[in-house]
């Protein structure tokens, strides 16, 4: 029995690979973004906890060196948050570019799949037409054999 062969199967395979690659790239960027956002949250939580600790330490005897160290640590944390925020901004542009690339890769794969589906439908229709023609020819031959013998006896 004849089998459907899609001549552009290597192209479809490449399109699927490109889409998979684009999905992995986007996932990597989203994972990186999630890590950075979590890091900012941790730093902000640490800053808030340090402020509460420092507020309670400011009652009674005040250790100036401790206050100065706390201020320096808080400043470093704020700078880290700002640096991570800058990385997040850059990363958001990369995420959008990766999403655009994934959408394009998906669109390209779907276009080849639609072409394959149309070709398969045409192949299926042609195969059904041939089978019907063969069955018709077989039925005509059987009819002719059966009726030809009886016609031959009359003549």
TILO-295842 format. One record per residue: residue in one letter; x, y, z of N, C-alpha, C, O, CB in turn. Coordinates in steps of 0.05 Angstrom, whole numbers, plus 32768, in hexadecimal, padded with zeros to 4 digits. Glycine has a CB too. Example, Ala and Ser with C-alpha at 12.3 -4.5 7.8 and 13.67 -1.06 7.14 Angstrom:
2
A81087F8E809C80F67FA6809C81087FBE809C811D7FBE80A980E27FA780B5 S81017FD3808E81117FEB808F81028001809D810C801780A1811A7FF48072 
//
This chain:
155
X80117FE880008000800080008012801980008027801A800D7FED80008019 X8009802C7FF1801880457FEF80188054800A800580538019800D80577FD8 X802E8061800E8031807080288036808D802180448094800E804980648038 X802A809F8031802E80BC802D804A80C48035805380BD804B801980CC803D X805880D28023807380DC8029807280FA8025806C8104800F808880CE8016 X80788108803A8079812580398096812D803380A881288043806F81328055 X80998139801C80B4813F801280C28155802380DB8157802280B381477FF5 X80B38165803180BE817A804180C18172805F80C28183807080AD8193803F X80C18158806480C4814F808080DD8159808D80DD816080A480C381308081 X80F4815A807F810C8165808B8109818380938113818B80A8812481628079 X80FA8191808380F581AE808980E381AF80A280E881C080B480E781BC8071 X80CF819E80A380BD819E80BB80CD819780D480C981A380E980A6818A80B6 X80DF818480D280EF817C80E88101819380F281038198810A8101816480E1 X810C81A280DF811D81B980E6810C81CF80F3811581DC8106812A81C480CC X80F481D380E980E281E780F480DB81DF811180D981F0812380C881EA80E3 X80D681C5811680D081BC813180E881C0814380E581C9815A80C8819F8131 X80FF81BA8139811881BE8149811C81DC8150812381E38166813081B3813A X811781ED813C811A820A8141810582138156810C822481678116821A8126 X80ED8209815480D98211816880E18206818480DE8215819880BD82068160 X80EA81EE818580F381E3819F810A81F481AB810B81F981C380FC81C6819C X811D81FC819A8133820C81A28129822781AD8133823181C181478210818B X81168233819F810B824C81A780FC824A81C280FD825C81D380F882578192 X80EF823381C680E1822E81DF80F5822C81F680F18237820B80CF821581DD X810B821D81F1811F821A8206812C8235820C8131823B82248135820681FC X8132824581F8813E825F81FD812B8271820D8134827E82208144826D81E2 X81128271820780FF8281821680FD8277823280FC8286824580E382808208 X80FC825C823680FA825182518112825882618110825E827980F78232824F X812A825882558143825F82638141827C826C814982828283815B825A8251 X8138828E825B813682AA8262812182AF8278812682BF828A812F82BB8249 X810B82A1827680F682A4828A8100829982A580FA82A582BA80DC82958282 X810F828382A5811A827882BD812E828C82C9812E829182E28128825D82B8 X813E829882B8815282AC82C2814382C482CE814B82CF82E2816482B582AB X812E82CD82C1811E82E382CB811282DD82E6811282ED82F8810882EB82B7 X810882C482E980FC82BC8302811182BC8319810B82C4832F80EF82A082FF X812982B38312813F82B28326814682CF832F814982D48347815882A4831B X814882E1831B814E82FD83228138830A8332813E831983458153830D8308 X811F8305832B81098310833A81098305835781038314836A80EE830A832C X810F82EC835A811082E08374812782ED8384812482F2839C811482C28373 X813D82F18377815482FE8384814D831A838E8155832283A4816D82FF8371 X813F8329837D81368344838581248342839D8126835283B081288353836E X8112832F839D80FF832C83B3810F832583CD8109832F83E380EB831583AD X8122831383CA8132830C83E28141832583EC814383298405814682F683DB X814D833483DA815C834C83E38149836083F08150836C8405816A835983CB X8132836483E4811F837783F08115836E840B8112837E841E8107837B83DD X81118354840E810983498427811F834D843C811A835484538102832A8424 X813883488434814F834C844581518369844E8157836F8465816883438438 X814D837C843B814F839884428139839F8456813F83AE846A814B83AA8428 X812183968452810B839B8465811183908480810D839D849580F08390845A X811B837784818121836B849B8138837A84A98137837E84C18129834D8497 X814C8382849A8162839284A5815983AC84B0816283B684C5817983968490 X814683B984A2813B83D384AC812D83CF84C6812F83DF84D9812883DF8497 X811D83BA84C9810F83B484E1812383AF84F8812083B8850F80FC839C84DE X8137839F84F2814C83998506815A83B2850E815F83B785268160838584FB X816083C384FB816F83DC8501815D83EF8511816783FD8523817883EA84E7 X814383F0850B81318401851A813083F98537812F840B854981158400850D X813083E0853C812F83D78558814A83DC8566814B83E0857E812883B9855A X816083DC8556817A83E08562818083FE8567819284048575819083D5854F X8170840F855C8174842C856081688436857B816B844D85818167843B8549 X815B842585898151842E85A38166842885B98173841385B88135841F85AA X8168843A85CB817C843685E08198843E85D6819B845285C8817C841A85EB X81AC842E85DE81C8843385D681CB842D85B881C5841785AF81DB842285E7 X81D5844085A881D8843D858B81F58438858582078448858D81CD8456857C X81FA842285778215841B856E821984288552820D841E853E821A83FC856D X8227843D8550822B844C85388238843B85228230843D850B823C8465853D X824B842B852982588419851682448406850A8245840084F28270840A8523 X823383FB851A821E83E98510820B83F784FD820383EC84E9820F83DC8528 X8203840F850481F2841F84F281FF842584D881F3842384C381E984398500 X8219842C84D98227843184C0822A841884AF8226841984978244843C84C7 X8230840184BB823283E884AD821783E084A1821583D6848A823C83D184BF X820283E584B081E783DF84A681E083F0848E81D683E6847A81D283E384BC X81E78409848F81E2841C847981F28413846081E78414844A81EA84388481 X820A840B8464821B8402844D820F83E88441820E83E58429823883FD8456 X820683D6845281FB83BD844981E083C2843A81DB83B6842581F683A98460 X81D183D4844581B783DB843881BC83E8841D81AE83E3840981A783EE844A X81D083F9841C81D78406840281E083F183EE81D883F383D681EE841B8407 X81F183DE83F681FA83C983E481E283B983D981E083B283C2820E83B683F2 X81CF83B383EB81B783A483E381A783B483CF819D83A883BB81A6839C83FC X81A483CD83D4819483DE83C181A283DF83A6819583DE8391819183FB83CC X81BD83E183A681CC83E1838D81C983C7837F81C583C6836681EA83E78392 X81C983B1838E81C58396838181A98395837581A5838A835F81C883808396 X8195839F8383817A839F8378817983AF835E816C83A6834B816683AA838D X818683C6835E818683D78346819483C8832F818B83C98318819483F2834B X81AB83BB833581B983AC832081A88395831581A7839182FD81D483A1832B X819B83878327818A8371831E8172837C830E816A837082FA817F83618336 X8168839383168151839F8307815A83A782EB814B83A482D8814783B98316 X817383B082E8817D83B682CD8180839C82BD8179839C82A5819983C482CF X8189838782CA818B836D82BC816F836382B3816C8358829E8199835882CD X815C836882C58140836082BF8135836F82A7812783648296812E836482D7 X813B838882A681328399828F813E838E82758130838B8261813A83B68293 X8158838982758165837D825E815A836282578155835B82408184837B8262 X81558352826C814A83388268812E8339825D81268327824D814A83288283 X811E834D82658103834F825A81038353823C80F28349822E80F483658269 X8117836282338119836682168121834C82088117834581F3812F837C820F X8132833D8215813A8323820A8122830F820A811F830081F781518317821A X81128310821F80FB82FF822180E78305820A80DD82F381FD80EC8302823C X80E3831F820580D1832781EF80DB831E81D480CC831481C380CC834581F0 X80F6832181D08102831881B780FF82F981B580F982EF819F8120832081B6 X810382EB81CB810182CE81CA80E482C581C580DF82B281B6810B82C181E4 X80D182D481D080B482CE81CB80AE82D281AD80A082C281A180A282DF81DC X80B882E881A280B382EE818680BF82D8817580B382CF816180BF8309817E X80D782CF817C80E582BA816D80D582A0816F80D28291815B810182B68178 X80CA829A818780BA8281818A80A18283817A8099826F816D80B4827D81A8 X80948299817A807B829D816A80818298814C8072828B813E806F82B9816F X809782A48143809E82A0812780A582838121809D8279810C80B782B28120 X80B38276813280BA825A812E80A18248812E809F8236811E80CE82508144 X808F824E81408076823F8141806682448128805A8231811C80658248815A X8065825D811E8056826381068062825580EE8054824A80DD805682828101 X807D825480EC808A824780D68085822980D68081821C80C180A9824C80D7 X8086821C80EE8080820080F1806381FA80E8805E81E780D9808581F6810E X8051820A80F28035820680EB8030820880CD801F81FB80C28023821980FA X803E821A80C0803B821E80A3804282048094803481FC8082804B82368099 X805981F8809C806181E0808F804E81C98096804981B88085807E81D88097 X804481C880AF803181B480B6801781B680A7800C81A2809F802B81B580D4 X800E81CF80A27FF681D380927FFB81C980757FE981BC80697FEE81F18092 X801381CF806B801981C58050801981A7804F800F819A803C803581D08047 X8025819A80648025817D80658009817280668002815F805980368173807E X7FF8817F80777FDC817580797FCD8178805F7FBE816680587FCE8185808F X7FD1818E80507FC4819180367FCE817C80227FBE817080147FC981AD802B X7FE8817780227FF3816380107FE8814880177FE281378006801181638011 X7FE6814280317FDC8128803A7FBE812580317FB7811080277FDE81258058 X7FAF813A80347F938139802C7F918134800D7F80812480047F8481538033 X7FA181427FFE7FA1813D7FE07FA981217FDA7F9D81147FC97FB581517FD2 X7FBE81177FE87FC780FB7FE47FB180E77FEB7FAC80D47FDC7FE180F67FF5 X7FA480ED80017F8E80DB800B7F7780DB7FF67F6C80C67FF07F8480E48027 X7F7080F37FED7F5B80F57FD97F6280E67FBF7F5180D87FB47F5581127FD2 X7F7A80E97FB67F8380DC7F9E7F8480BD7FA27F7C80AE7F907FA080E57F96 X7F8D80B57FB97F8D80987FBF7F71808D7FBF7F6C80777FB57F9B80937FDA X7F5F809B7FCC7F4380927FCC7F3780917FB07F28807F7FA97F3280A47FDE X7F3E80A57F9F7F3480A67F847F3F808D7F747F3080817F667F3D80C07F76 X7F5880877F787F6480707F6A7F5780567F737F5180457F637F82806F7F6E X7F5380537F8E7F47803B7F987F2A80387F8D7F2280227F867F46803B7FB6 X7F1C804E7F8C7F01804D7F817F0180457F637EF180357F5A7EF380697F85 X7F1480507F557F17804A7F387F1E802C7F347F13801F7F227F2C805C7F2B X7F2F80227F457F3680067F437F1F7FF47F4A7F1A7FE07F3C7F4E7FFF7F56 X7F107FFB7F5F7EF87FEC7F667EE37FED7F4F7ED67FD97F497EEC7FF67F80 X7EE080047F447ECD80067F2D7ED67FF57F167EC57FE77F0A7ECB80247F24 X7EEF7FF67F107EFA7FE57EF97EF67FC87EFF7EEF7FB87EED7F187FEC7EF5 X7EFB7FC07F187EF87FA47F207EDA7F9C7F1D7ED47F867F137F017FA07F3D X7EC87FAD7F267EAB7FA77F247EA27FA57F077E927F947F007E9B7FBD7F33 X7EAD7FB77EF67EA67FB67ED97EB07F9C7ECD7EA17F907EBD7EB17FCF7ECA X7EC87F957ED47ED37F7C7EC97EC37F637ED27EBE7F517EC27EF17F787ED1 X7EBB7F637EEB7EAB7F4D7EF57E907F4C7EE77E867F377EDF7EA77F4F7F14 X7E847F637EE47E6A7F657ED67E6D7F5B7EB97E5C7F4C7EAF7E5F7F827ED7 X7E827F647EAC7E867F5C7E907E8B7F3E7E8E7E817F317E7C7E9E7F6B7E84 X7E997F327EA17E9E7F157EA07E847F067EA47E7E7EF37E967EB27F0D7EB6 X7E757F0F7EB87E5C7F017EBD7E487F047EA67E3C7EF07E9D7E4F7F0B7ED7 X7E457F1C7E9D7E317F217E887E3C7F1A7E6C7E2C7F157E5A7E297F3E7E88 X7E557F1B7E697E617F147E4F7E5D7EF77E497E597EF07E317E7F7F1B7E4F X7E5E7EE57E5C7E5B7EC97E587E3E7EC37E4F7E397EB37E3D7E627EB97E71 X7E2B7ED07E5D7E0F7ECA7E567E087ED77E3B7DF87ECC7E2D7DFC7ED57E6C X7E147EED7E347E0F7EFA7E1B7E1B7EE97E057E107EE57DEF7E1B7F167E1A X7E337EDE7E0B7E407ECD7DF77E307EB47DF17E307EAA7DDA7E5C7EC47E00 X7E217EA97E057E117E917E017DF87E977DF07DEF7E857DE27E087E857E1C X7DEE7EAF7DF17DD77EB77DE17DDE7EBB7DC47DCE7EB47DB37DCA7ED17DED X7DF67EC47DBE7DFD7ECB7DA37E037EB47D937E0A7EB77D7B7E137EDD7DA3 
//
